[in-house]
Each structure stands twice: as structure tokens, then as C-alpha cells.
Amino acid sequence: MNELAISLNVADRPYRLVVEKDREELFRKASRLIEQRVKDYSMNYAYKDKQDLLAMVALEYATNFLQNEEILKQQEGQWKAKLKEVDQVLAEYLSE
């Protein structure tokens, strides 16, 4: 197997995970990003506990994810339209 047991801290809690070796750094980077956003929110907003901060971070990242998905769908549509144009030009050229 190509798996590795790692320990990450998220909101001051340790979590043990088993991940693929080639994705270890991705998980570590994600953990650092979450920690930084939790810290940023804690300095700018009132909160009762870390759960409030984690909820805000989750909402931020989920919103960004959905926005990026929407952008990708729009770009995919644009690319498909462009490829149809190219296909049509090539078909016309080859039929001559």
C-alpha cells in the first residue's frame, strides 16, 4: 500500500489520518490554511468557542468551492462553443 499515517492539528485538536503518500503535503497544507483562517477569524470576530470559528471557515471554503465550480461550468461551456466553431471550420475546410 502507498498509505501513510499522519497527525494534523485543526483548531487545536489533533487528528490522526491515513492518507496516500502523494497526498500528504496536500493535507498538511490544508491543515495550515484552516489554522490560519481560524486565527484570522478569532482576531476579527467575537466567538464563544472554536466551533464558531470552524463553522465560519467551513462556510468560507464551501462558498469558494461552489463559486469555483460555477466558474468552471461557465468556462467549460465557452470552451465547448469554441471547439464547435473550430470543428465546423475544419469540417468546411476538409470538405472543399
C-alpha positions in Angstrom: 0.0 0.0 0.0 1.0 3.6 -0.6 -0.6 5.0 2.6 0.8 6.9 5.4 -0.5 7.6 9.0 -0.2 11.3 9.8 -1.3 13.6 12.6 -2.7 17.0 11.9 -3.9 19.8 14.2 -7.1 21.5 13.4 -8.4 24.2 15.8 -6.1 23.0 18.5 -7.2 19.4 18.2 -5.0 16.6 16.9 -6.4 14.3 14.2 -4.8 11.1 13.0 -5.4 10.3 9.4 -4.3 7.6 6.9 -3.6 9.3 3.6 -1.9 8.3 0.3 1.7 9.3 0.5 1.5 11.5 -2.6 -1.3 13.5 -0.9 0.3 14.0 2.5 1.6 17.5 1.7 -1.9 18.5 0.4 -3.4 17.5 3.7 -0.7 19.3 5.7 -1.2 22.4 3.6 -5.0 22.3 4.0 -4.5 22.0 7.8 -2.2 25.0 7.9 -4.7 27.0 5.8 -7.6 26.1 8.2 -5.4 27.0 11.2 -4.6 30.4 9.7 -8.2 31.2 8.8 -9.3 30.2 12.3 -6.7 32.5 13.7 -7.8 35.3 11.4 -11.4 34.9 12.3 -10.5 34.8 16.1 -8.8 38.1 15.8 -11.6 39.8 13.9 -14.8 38.4 15.3 -16.4 37.6 18.6 -16.9 33.9 19.2 -17.9 31.5 22.0 -15.7 28.6 21.1 -13.6 27.2 18.3 -16.7 25.6 16.8 -17.9 29.0 15.8 -14.6 29.7 14.1 -14.6 26.4 12.3 -18.1 27.0 11.1 -17.1 30.3 9.6 -14.0 28.7 7.9 -16.2 25.9 6.6 -18.7 28.3 5.2 -15.9 30.4 3.6 -14.3 27.4 1.9 -17.7 25.9 0.8 -18.7 29.2 -0.7 -15.4 29.5 -2.6 -15.7 25.9 -3.8 -19.2 26.5 -5.1 -18.1 29.7 -6.8 -15.2 28.0 -8.5 -17.5 25.2 -9.6 -19.8 27.7 -11.2 -16.8 29.5 -13.0 -15.6 26.1 -14.3 -19.0 25.3 -15.7 -19.1 28.6 -17.5 -15.6 28.2 -18.9 -16.5 24.6 -20.0 -19.5 26.0 -21.9 -17.3 28.6 -23.5 -14.7 26.0 -24.5 -17.3 23.7 -25.9 -18.7 26.5 -28.1 -15.2 27.4 -29.3 -14.4 23.8 -30.1 -17.6 23.5 -32.1 -16.6 26.6 -34.1 -13.1 25.1 -34.7 -14.7 21.7 -35.7 -17.1 23.5 -38.1 -14.2 25.4 -39.7 -12.2 22.2 -40.1 -15.1 20.3 -41.5 -15.7 23.0 -44.1 -12.1 23.2 -45.0 -11.8 19.4 -45.4 -15.0 19.2 -47.5 -13.5 21.6 -50.1 
